[in-house]
């Protein structure tokens, strides 16, 4: 019979006696789920169990009798080495958890002294560490975008403020907080659904991150609110960067076959004094952001004390809105629109005014943005429709010739549920034909959801209600969306009309807009006409209707009636 070679690994030895460990003890140690290794006073391996072999990715016969620092050089100057040497020197147990890069593993080790060296129990805790890291990440980051959340933002911002305060302000450099708020995002969610809204937010962040430098911290602190932290910057540099962010979102987003335009309003606050806190800095940036929204959205504003006073005024106006509706402080003024062909009145635009008991007459520029961001936005729609229809009824009873009266609606008002039915119901209640009513909307109110806007405009047209695209030319002005919208009239923005005085190219632009409108079956109205030369140029350019101070300023209801009677 041939002699069979024993293929089992050599028996480990007892570090103290230099004798092999009894088989039953070796079997017991090999059954441990923890790695077990023993070293002598010269740091040579004297024993390793099977689990230690697996963790260290080495056969024990290749390690026994060799120095640990030779086998694993990465341990020589590590915290593991510190713990092992401390245990050997003091006899006290040691413990350490750390990442060992050569094996790409997190190990938890416990070291114990014995007469001839030390013994180490260790286990792989990579999965637990990954789970802890994931939990920590989820607690400090936004699940949708992956950006830091508000809690993490305040932690980072507080640290940055403390660091800046301790180092002082040199060479005009400072810490800047940018508060970014998406414009009209609620309308996108309402019109397209939250699933599309979430995809848009992720795409927004993707574009944002493409703009950001690695040193810029970004966080999502609300549904459509973001904070950017710029270190060692200046006011001009922060403003320049904010405008670069806005330019990054100029191109509409393509989501599910829909082109959705997203703009943003950005407020900037700079750390100017050591007494300022992270909370104050963020509040100032938030205040500046609301000022940017008040300026027309898509704007950048930097915080200062004057701006803060303006925001307090806005808050006061917001608190006065309830009384304004209850006491009937709102009024409509009407600006006539005259046909260039025969000087006949073809319409009028209804313009909102607020007779404030303390501030006097307020134009929409002073309060409309506050109103549209308040719970009274829908109340305003009902009030506008009822007021216009009441005036039409009163004028008819006086025998005043009534042109078409148009009123302005915001994006949310236009895309609100049941708008067409509401208009028809109110008009019917006042005995007014829908054909006597017109709705004016701006380009940005349509771009949030072209498909929904086209559907609403088509329903208005079918009901006999005309529609106008206001301020044409100062927004996105894409032929791609224009051909999809059933618009009756293009209103040429007053900036083009004003340019007729001092720009040789302005007449060509006017002719181009008129030609575009006619090719799409639309008429044109030029806004802001103030002089006869402007009117003559517009007539030569083929414009159909003009509106502006050359004809009349906006008139109260009685004065408008007298104006119309004089035209007969």
Wavefront OBJ file of the C-alpha trace (Angstrom):
o trace
v 0.000 0.000 0.000
v 1.310 3.375 -0.931
v 1.937 5.915 1.841
v -0.641 8.778 1.650
v 0.699 12.319 2.139
v -1.165 14.431 4.756
v -2.494 17.453 2.812
v -3.707 19.282 5.915
v -1.886 22.500 6.917
v 0.749 22.150 9.607
v -0.519 22.115 13.143
v -0.238 25.517 14.887
v 2.146 25.693 17.772
v 1.620 26.881 21.297
v 3.371 30.189 21.488
v 4.471 29.568 25.023
v 5.749 26.011 24.835
v 6.674 25.845 21.157
v 4.537 22.706 20.939
v 1.650 22.073 18.530
v -1.756 23.131 19.856
v -3.969 20.150 20.642
v -6.198 19.162 17.727
v -9.443 19.742 19.597
v -8.341 23.287 20.527
v -7.317 24.043 16.933
v -10.693 22.781 15.679
v -12.457 25.001 18.185
v -10.471 28.091 17.131
v -11.080 27.356 13.450
v -14.818 27.309 14.127
v -14.790 30.912 15.402
v -16.536 33.483 13.239
v -13.882 36.029 14.294
v -10.349 36.019 13.018
v -7.857 34.816 15.640
v -4.117 35.379 15.392
v -1.260 35.237 17.845
v 2.191 36.830 17.673
v 5.323 36.452 19.764
v 7.376 39.284 21.267
v 9.229 39.680 17.969
v 5.903 40.211 16.201
v 6.131 36.866 14.372
v 2.910 34.986 13.684
v 2.566 31.897 15.891
v -1.051 31.026 15.112
v -3.921 31.977 12.764
v -7.317 30.311 12.482
v -9.262 29.689 9.247
v -11.253 32.926 9.571
v -8.029 34.912 9.882
v -6.792 33.291 6.670
v -9.964 34.366 4.890
v -9.911 37.929 6.210
v -6.204 38.435 5.504
v -6.434 36.661 2.128
v -3.304 34.608 2.960
v -2.669 30.946 3.728
v -1.428 30.571 7.286
v 1.506 28.417 6.252
v 2.739 31.503 4.347
v 2.503 33.649 7.467
v 3.531 31.485 10.418
v 6.949 32.407 11.705
v 7.075 35.664 9.742
v 6.882 39.193 11.170
v 3.479 40.879 10.802
v 5.034 44.160 9.628
v 6.842 42.280 6.840
v 3.724 40.449 5.703
v 1.486 43.548 5.945
v 3.642 46.687 5.518
v 0.569 48.922 5.576
v 0.118 48.132 9.283
v 3.539 49.412 10.372
v 2.569 53.055 10.981
v -1.178 52.559 11.420
v -3.529 52.874 14.385
v -3.630 49.067 14.435
v 0.132 49.060 15.152
v -0.322 51.639 17.900
v -2.944 49.490 19.660
v -0.910 46.266 19.330
v 2.274 47.855 20.670
v 0.386 49.502 23.551
v -1.099 46.144 24.549
v 2.319 44.473 24.380
v 3.906 47.246 26.461
v 1.232 47.622 29.150
v -0.511 44.287 29.179
v -3.849 46.082 28.895
v -6.381 45.013 26.271
v -6.747 47.326 23.251
v -9.459 47.974 20.721
v -9.609 49.776 17.365
v -11.865 49.985 14.329
v -10.392 51.298 11.104
v -10.158 50.957 7.368
v -7.298 48.877 5.997
v -6.844 50.082 2.423
v -4.654 47.216 1.060
v -7.507 44.781 1.752
v -10.308 47.324 1.154
v -11.840 46.274 4.458
v -12.992 47.801 7.729
v -11.655 45.711 10.643
v -12.632 45.805 14.296
v -9.726 44.454 16.372
v -9.296 43.573 20.055
v -5.819 42.808 21.357
v -4.859 40.847 24.494
v -1.462 40.264 26.047
v -0.094 36.827 26.966
v 3.239 35.690 28.401
v 4.989 35.411 25.053
v 3.316 38.163 22.999
v -0.213 39.193 22.075
v -3.357 37.608 20.680
v -5.727 39.502 18.388
v -9.403 38.831 17.727
v -10.688 40.676 14.672
v -13.682 40.758 12.387
v -14.762 42.335 9.093
v -17.214 45.172 9.852
v -17.305 46.634 6.311
v -20.984 45.890 5.850
v -21.903 47.479 9.160
v -19.780 50.552 8.373
v -21.364 50.868 4.930
v -24.797 50.640 6.530
v -23.869 53.281 9.103
v -22.447 55.502 6.366
v -25.626 55.057 4.346
v -27.787 55.943 7.341
v -25.605 58.981 8.055
v -25.808 60.030 4.397
v -29.586 59.635 4.338
v -29.885 61.677 7.538
v -27.857 64.528 6.066
v -28.802 64.434 2.368
v -31.887 64.858 0.239
v -33.167 61.521 -1.074
v -34.351 62.945 -4.418
v -31.342 64.958 -5.576
v -28.490 63.617 -3.461
v -27.610 67.136 -2.316
v -27.093 67.992 1.334
v -30.351 68.655 3.199
v -31.262 71.612 5.392
v -29.753 70.086 8.555
v -26.442 69.437 6.824
v -26.601 72.871 5.212
v -26.857 74.611 8.579
v -24.023 72.471 9.955
v -21.702 73.333 7.050
v -22.772 76.983 6.997
v -22.246 77.373 10.755
v -18.771 75.890 10.470
v -17.928 78.154 7.514
v -19.133 81.261 9.358
v -17.125 80.354 12.471
v -14.047 79.716 10.337
v -14.459 83.013 8.466
v -15.006 84.926 11.716
v -11.864 83.448 13.289
v -9.664 84.159 10.276
v -11.046 87.657 9.668
v -11.797 89.394 6.395
v -8.845 90.028 4.111
v -8.555 91.644 0.683
v -12.305 92.203 0.556
v -12.942 88.464 0.378
v -15.953 87.119 2.183
v -18.378 84.251 2.536
v -21.442 84.364 0.264
v -24.714 82.464 0.561
v -26.889 82.170 -2.544
v -30.544 81.277 -1.968
v -31.993 79.839 -5.204
v -35.760 79.438 -5.579
v -37.349 78.044 -8.745
v -40.014 80.283 -10.285
v -43.532 78.926 -10.793
v -42.520 75.381 -9.827
v -45.839 74.784 -8.080
v -47.573 75.327 -11.416
v -45.335 72.670 -12.972
v -46.288 70.172 -10.261
v -49.976 71.042 -10.554
v -49.986 70.823 -14.352
v -47.587 67.937 -15.007
v -47.817 65.894 -11.824
v -45.285 65.300 -9.065
v -43.492 62.521 -10.940
v -42.588 64.924 -13.742
v -41.785 67.575 -11.139
v -39.344 65.220 -9.402
v -37.625 64.410 -12.696
v -37.339 68.129 -13.418
v -35.744 68.741 -10.028
v -33.176 66.024 -10.672
v -32.426 67.491 -14.108
v -32.190 70.969 -12.565
v -29.643 69.702 -10.039
v -27.724 67.906 -12.780
v -27.343 71.198 -14.653
v -26.514 73.002 -11.428
v -23.740 70.575 -10.521
v -22.270 70.937 -14.019
v -21.852 74.666 -13.288
v -20.512 74.386 -9.745
v -16.839 74.255 -8.919
v -15.725 71.524 -6.471
v -15.247 74.087 -3.684
v -18.876 75.268 -3.824
v -21.232 73.598 -1.374
v -24.806 72.943 -2.537
v -27.898 71.909 -0.559
v -31.604 71.440 -1.147
v -33.333 73.136 1.777
v -36.948 72.980 0.580
v -39.153 71.637 -2.179
v -37.774 73.961 -4.856
v -35.254 75.886 -2.738
v -31.494 75.480 -2.897
v -28.553 77.050 -1.086
v -25.068 77.527 -2.501
v -22.107 78.448 -0.317
v -19.176 80.323 -1.864
v -16.042 80.743 0.229
v -13.383 83.425 -0.165
v -15.382 85.432 -2.693
v -16.472 89.013 -3.333
v -19.847 90.614 -3.934
v -19.206 91.114 -7.647
v -17.904 87.557 -8.049
v -20.933 86.126 -6.219
v -23.335 88.140 -8.383
v -21.488 87.084 -11.526
v -21.744 83.449 -10.501
v -25.472 83.829 -9.730
v -26.086 85.172 -13.240
v -24.098 82.239 -14.658
v -26.451 79.896 -12.782
v -29.471 81.628 -14.338
v -27.955 81.336 -17.812
v -27.504 77.627 -17.230
v -31.276 77.180 -17.109
v -32.216 79.356 -20.083
v -32.876 76.324 -22.305
v -36.238 74.643 -21.580
v -36.224 71.105 -20.182
v -37.591 68.274 -22.316
v -39.607 65.959 -20.109
v -41.928 63.278 -21.499
v -42.290 65.147 -24.765
v -43.048 68.415 -22.984
v -40.804 71.449 -23.081
v -40.847 73.008 -19.647
v -39.117 76.298 -18.898
v -37.653 76.763 -15.438
v -36.246 80.040 -14.256
v -35.001 80.905 -10.794
v -34.777 83.875 -8.463
v -31.527 84.187 -6.521
v -30.828 86.124 -3.336
v -27.289 86.747 -2.107
v -26.078 87.512 1.401
v -22.452 88.193 2.283
v -20.802 87.780 5.657
v -19.747 91.350 6.437
v -19.348 91.382 10.233
v -18.009 88.854 12.699
v -21.178 89.118 14.779
v -23.315 87.589 12.032
v -24.496 84.012 12.429
v -25.311 81.258 9.953
v -29.028 81.650 10.679
v -28.908 85.408 10.046
v -26.933 84.972 6.825
v -29.415 82.435 5.483
v -32.347 84.670 6.464
v -30.781 87.616 4.647
v -30.241 85.516 1.504
v -33.876 84.382 1.717
v -35.024 88.013 1.995
v -32.921 88.967 -1.034
v -34.410 86.054 -2.985
v -37.945 87.309 -2.346
v -36.828 90.727 -3.522
v -35.594 89.093 -6.744
v -39.006 87.477 -7.204
v -40.699 90.823 -6.612
v -38.508 92.352 -9.327
v -40.066 90.040 -11.887
v -38.437 86.642 -11.251
v -35.394 85.344 -13.043
v -33.449 88.036 -11.183
v -30.518 88.327 -8.777
v -30.584 90.567 -5.708
v -28.007 91.145 -2.973
v -29.142 91.820 0.567
v -28.822 95.273 2.115
v -30.778 97.199 4.747
v -32.867 99.097 2.190
v -33.948 95.816 0.662
v -34.889 94.557 4.109
v -37.120 97.580 4.640
v -38.763 96.866 1.299
v -39.505 93.302 2.352
v -41.079 94.537 5.575
v -43.286 96.783 3.449
v -44.281 93.757 1.358
v -45.201 91.839 4.479
v -47.342 94.742 5.635
v -49.111 94.819 2.247
v -49.739 91.094 2.461
v -51.397 91.578 5.827
v -53.603 94.331 4.336
v -54.989 92.125 1.529
v -57.904 90.707 3.496
v -59.159 94.191 4.362
v -58.595 95.311 0.758
v -61.037 92.729 -0.565
v -63.491 93.157 2.310
v -63.568 96.968 1.964
v -63.592 96.906 -1.861
v -60.348 98.887 -2.096
v -59.416 97.420 -5.484
v -60.520 99.167 -8.658
v -60.104 98.670 -12.385
v -58.808 101.316 -14.761
v -59.082 100.858 -18.514
v -56.587 101.791 -21.227
v -58.125 102.115 -24.725
v -56.748 100.305 -27.773
v -57.177 102.098 -31.126
v -57.064 100.622 -34.636
v -54.439 102.351 -36.786
v -56.503 101.899 -39.950
v -59.484 104.057 -38.914
v -58.783 105.297 -35.345
v -61.717 103.288 -33.987
v -61.715 101.823 -30.487
v -61.315 98.068 -30.731
v -60.674 97.183 -27.136
v -59.307 98.128 -23.751
v -57.046 96.520 -21.220
v -58.350 96.339 -17.656
v -55.604 97.319 -15.208
v -55.781 96.715 -11.472
v -55.353 99.528 -8.944
v -55.421 99.486 -5.138
v -56.796 102.502 -3.308
v -54.827 101.898 -0.110
v -56.166 103.853 2.874
v -52.652 104.876 3.993
v -50.448 104.615 0.890
v -52.852 106.062 -1.643
v -53.123 104.757 -5.209
v -50.953 101.698 -5.818
v -50.223 100.264 -9.262
v -49.714 96.490 -9.767
v -45.956 97.001 -9.701
v -46.225 97.775 -5.989
v -48.453 94.913 -4.881
v -49.343 92.361 -7.575
v -46.483 89.996 -6.823
v -47.450 89.997 -3.153
v -51.056 89.269 -4.054
v -50.157 86.428 -6.452
v -48.089 84.746 -3.738
v -50.901 84.993 -1.217
v -53.973 82.829 -0.586
v -56.026 85.518 -2.378
v -54.776 84.694 -5.886
v -57.890 82.712 -6.770
v -60.101 85.314 -5.067
v -58.599 87.875 -7.443
v -59.742 85.902 -10.503
v -63.353 85.945 -9.314
v -63.111 89.627 -8.426
v -61.614 90.580 -11.821
v -64.222 88.696 -13.823
v -67.144 90.025 -11.792
v -65.805 93.590 -11.865
v -65.225 93.610 -15.647
v -68.679 92.175 -16.314
v -70.327 94.655 -13.905
v -68.638 97.575 -15.686
v -69.697 96.285 -19.102
v -73.283 95.982 -17.875
v -73.234 99.517 -16.423
v -71.766 101.005 -19.634
v -74.355 99.295 -21.793
v -77.158 100.707 -19.667
v -75.674 104.189 -20.276
v -75.507 103.578 -24.018
v -71.717 103.529 -24.094
v -70.296 101.577 -27.062
v -68.435 98.656 -25.532
v -65.241 97.290 -27.082
v -63.664 94.040 -26.029
v -62.250 94.244 -22.475
v -59.199 92.105 -21.742
v -57.764 91.242 -18.349
v -54.428 89.757 -17.282
v -54.047 86.341 -15.668
v -51.010 84.683 -14.126
v -49.796 81.209 -15.073
v -51.459 79.566 -12.075
v -54.704 81.422 -12.738
v -54.672 80.473 -16.424
v -53.986 76.794 -15.760
v -56.299 76.573 -12.764
v -59.054 74.005 -12.731
v -62.300 75.112 -14.371
v -61.207 78.556 -15.616
v -63.328 78.501 -18.788
v -66.434 77.304 -16.941
v -65.920 80.029 -14.345
v -65.661 82.760 -16.992
v -68.794 81.535 -18.773
v -70.736 81.261 -15.503
v -69.856 84.788 -14.358
v -70.439 86.314 -17.812
v -73.828 84.617 -17.999
v -74.762 85.885 -14.546
v -74.138 89.476 -15.720
v -75.690 89.025 -19.160
v -72.358 89.601 -20.911
v -71.344 87.826 -24.111
v -68.050 85.896 -23.793
v -67.002 87.525 -27.069
v -66.695 90.832 -25.169
v -63.989 89.358 -22.930
v -60.313 88.762 -23.592
v -57.552 87.094 -21.619
v -53.945 88.334 -21.678
v -51.088 86.047 -20.672
v -47.305 86.367 -20.738
v -44.856 84.025 -22.414
v -43.396 82.661 -19.182
v -46.858 81.681 -17.936
v -47.242 79.405 -20.964
v -43.821 77.798 -21.067
v -44.191 75.914 -17.791
v -46.575 73.520 -19.517
v -47.127 74.150 -23.219
v -49.565 71.252 -23.654
v -51.819 72.313 -20.778
v -51.645 75.962 -21.874
v -52.573 75.038 -25.458
v -55.551 73.046 -24.174
v -56.826 75.933 -22.012
v -56.344 78.506 -24.797
v -58.203 76.253 -27.237
v -61.085 75.943 -24.773
v -61.192 79.746 -24.404
v -61.281 80.181 -28.170
v -64.075 77.630 -28.507
v -66.045 79.557 -25.867
v -65.631 82.754 -27.911
v -63.100 84.358 -25.556
v -60.125 85.927 -27.320
v -56.547 85.613 -26.062
v -53.478 87.844 -26.318
v -49.810 87.085 -25.757
v -48.544 90.031 -23.706
v -45.018 91.543 -23.838
v -44.111 89.517 -26.922
v -40.401 89.650 -27.702
v -39.054 90.149 -24.182
v -39.277 86.500 -23.159
v -38.374 83.201 -24.779
v -40.167 84.062 -28.063
v -39.802 80.658 -29.698
v -41.621 79.983 -32.951
v -41.671 76.342 -31.852
v -44.168 77.036 -29.069
v -45.952 79.899 -30.828
v -47.266 77.711 -33.640
v -48.763 75.321 -31.066
v -50.771 77.940 -29.196
v -54.181 79.161 -30.399
v -53.427 82.839 -29.690
v -55.477 85.601 -31.357
v -53.208 88.601 -30.767
v -49.528 89.359 -30.242
v -48.866 92.407 -28.085
v -45.529 93.920 -29.120
v -43.519 94.811 -26.044
v -43.091 98.521 -25.369
v -39.292 98.191 -25.429
v -39.477 97.676 -29.205
v -41.786 100.665 -29.559
v -39.446 102.883 -27.530
v -36.515 101.736 -29.671
v -38.210 103.236 -32.749
v -36.900 106.624 -31.629
v -33.203 105.817 -31.554
v -32.619 102.476 -33.308
v -32.424 101.993 -37.075
v -33.112 98.293 -36.644
v -36.317 98.680 -34.615
v -38.645 99.190 -37.644
v -37.332 95.966 -39.183
v -37.984 94.116 -35.940
v -41.529 95.478 -35.808
v -42.157 94.401 -39.420
v -40.798 90.963 -38.607
v -43.151 90.520 -35.664
v -46.118 91.766 -37.709
v -45.271 89.385 -40.563
v -44.935 86.491 -38.117
v -48.296 87.295 -36.526
v -50.068 87.530 -39.876
v -48.574 84.251 -41.069
v -50.089 82.606 -37.987
v -53.466 84.346 -38.399
v -52.923 86.755 -35.503
v -53.383 90.501 -35.139
v -50.864 92.820 -33.460
v -51.147 95.431 -30.708
v -48.209 97.743 -29.921
v -47.922 98.752 -26.269
v -46.426 101.914 -24.795
v -47.010 104.186 -27.807
v -46.316 107.756 -26.664
v -45.694 109.833 -29.793
v -47.007 110.425 -33.296
v -43.711 109.360 -34.953
v -43.957 106.009 -33.171
v -47.553 105.579 -34.324
v -46.565 106.441 -37.904
v -43.720 103.909 -37.912
v -46.026 101.248 -36.512
v -48.652 101.963 -39.136
v -46.036 101.765 -41.896
v -44.858 98.479 -40.410
v -48.344 96.995 -40.675
v -49.248 96.976 -36.976
v -53.003 96.729 -36.439
v -53.639 98.390 -33.066
v -51.835 100.727 -30.673
v -52.123 101.307 -26.936
v -50.356 103.904 -24.846
v -50.275 107.477 -23.540
v -50.559 108.882 -27.071
v -54.140 107.629 -27.013
v -54.880 107.766 -23.293
v -53.498 106.837 -19.919
v -55.493 104.193 -18.012
v -58.877 105.687 -17.061
v -61.279 105.085 -14.220
v -64.591 103.526 -15.279
v -66.533 106.808 -15.625
v -63.696 108.584 -17.435
v -63.345 105.638 -19.786
v -67.062 105.789 -20.575
v -66.736 109.518 -21.428
v -63.720 108.750 -23.637
v -65.689 106.141 -25.564
v -68.675 108.481 -26.003
v -66.393 111.178 -27.448
v -65.158 108.742 -30.097
v -68.665 108.231 -31.503
l 1 2 3 4 5 6 7 8 9 10 11 12 13 14 15 16 17 18 19 20 21 22 23 24 25 26 27 28 29 30 31 32 33 34 35 36 37 38 39 40 41 42 43 44 45 46 47 48 49 50 51 52 53 54 55 56 57 58 59 60 61 62 63 64 65 66 67 68 69 70 71 72 73 74 75 76 77 78 79 80 81 82 83 84 85 86 87 88 89 90 91 92 93 94 95 96 97 98 99 100 101 102 103 104 105 106 107 108 109 110 111 112 113 114 115 116 117 118 119 120 121 122 123 124 125 126 127 128 129 130 131 132 133 134 135 136 137 138 139 140 141 142 143 144 145 146 147 148 149 150 151 152 153 154 155 156 157 158 159 160 161 162 163 164 165 166 167 168 169 170 171 172 173 174 175 176 177 178 179 180 181 182 183 184 185 186 187 188 189 190 191 192 193 194 195 196 197 198 199 200 201 202 203 204 205 206 207 208 209 210 211 212 213 214 215 216 217 218 219 220 221 222 223 224 225 226 227 228 229 230 231 232 233 234 235 236 237 238 239 240 241 242 243 244 245 246 247 248 249 250 251 252 253 254 255 256 257 258 259 260 261 262 263 264 265 266 267 268 269 270 271 272 273 274 275 276 277 278 279 280 281 282 283 284 285 286 287 288 289 290 291 292 293 294 295 296 297 298 299 300 301 302 303 304 305 306 307 308 309 310 311 312 313 314 315 316 317 318 319 320 321 322 323 324 325 326 327 328 329 330 331 332 333 334 335 336 337 338 339 340 341 342 343 344 345 346 347 348 349 350 351 352 353 354 355 356 357 358 359 360 361 362 363 364 365 366 367 368 369 370 371 372 373 374 375 376 377 378 379 380 381 382 383 384 385 386 387 388 389 390 391 392 393 394 395 396 397 398 399 400 401 402 403 404 405 406 407 408 409 410 411 412 413 414 415 416 417 418 419 420 421 422 423 424 425 426 427 428 429 430 431 432 433 434 435 436 437 438 439 440 441 442 443 444 445 446 447 448 449 450 451 452 453 454 455 456 457 458 459 460 461 462 463 464 465 466 467 468 469 470 471 472 473 474 475 476 477 478 479 480 481 482 483 484 485 486 487 488 489 490 491 492 493 494 495 496 497 498 499 500 501 502 503 504 505 506 507 508 509 510 511 512 513 514 515 516 517 518 519 520 521 522 523 524 525 526 527 528 529 530 531 532 533 534 535 536 537 538 539 540 541 542 543 544 545 546 547 548 549 550 551 552 553 554 555 556 557 558 559 560 561 562 563 564 565 566 567 568
